[in-house]
């Protein structure tokens, strides 16, 4: 974990130092490649601090940190780039990574591996068809989340007629409510894993329908955005738990699969939402999200029929 954070910092320093676009592109690929490595370890490390029955709470804390970083870090680094320079934003990111590295070395105890899994043993979990059902379901659910959220600003600007400043405020409120959503999702998973997992697509679909019907009304939409953020962000921990439930014998590998297929879902959802926007208009991007949710629910039903739930 420390090595990955150090490489994140180095990549940001190199990004700030080089004026060449091709070189900068290459050094941006390095942290992207290591992103699932760090999170897969962070989930397991956090879980080791809690009793086994509270592992969902540990995962929720990790996702909460990620949520804060995403919804506060991205706007703030963009602000630094606008006010000063792109290089200054990279230096800021490098500084944050160094602070995180120091904190990790000081406060996180040493956790030597007690039983090593070979690559063959880890890859062996991919032979389980029920795991692939979970993987595809997660990919579809994340696609549903980002088919709509990727065009958050466009939707609020074009349909709700919000100003740029108000949209920025809504994005911050979306992220803040998402922090609470993460924590609540962790609590619900600790109490009712199957019910929480099955209800999430239905609740997100209902949220999208409310966004569709209420999108043109300013005040109601401001309230809807807060609820949307709460529900949207809780989906990460629910999906991580869903995927990992079929690969408990290789938890680090399962977590890396979650991050990797989540990124694939983000790419698929964003591309699909873009097609809905391009060919049908901004208001219709909701249907792209609903389409992916319907496919995800279909696979969940198939999983229950063929293998049951764990």
Secondary structure, DSSP 8 states (H G I E B T S, - for coil): -HHHHHHHHHHHHHHHH---HHHHHHHHHHHHHHHHHHHHHHHHHHHTTS-GGGHHHHHHHHHHHHHHIIIIIHHHHHHHHHHT-HHHHHHHHHHHHHHHHHHHHHHS-----SS---HHHHHGGGG-HHHHHHHHHHHHHHHHHHHHHTTHHHHHHHTS---HHHHHHHHHHHHHHHHHHHHHHHHHHHH-HHHHHHHHHHHHHHHHHHHHHHTT-HHHHHHHHHHHHHHHHHHHHHHHHHHHTT-GGGHHHHHHHHHHHHHHHHHHHHHHHHHHHHHH-GGGHHHHHHHHHHHHHHHHHHHHHHT---
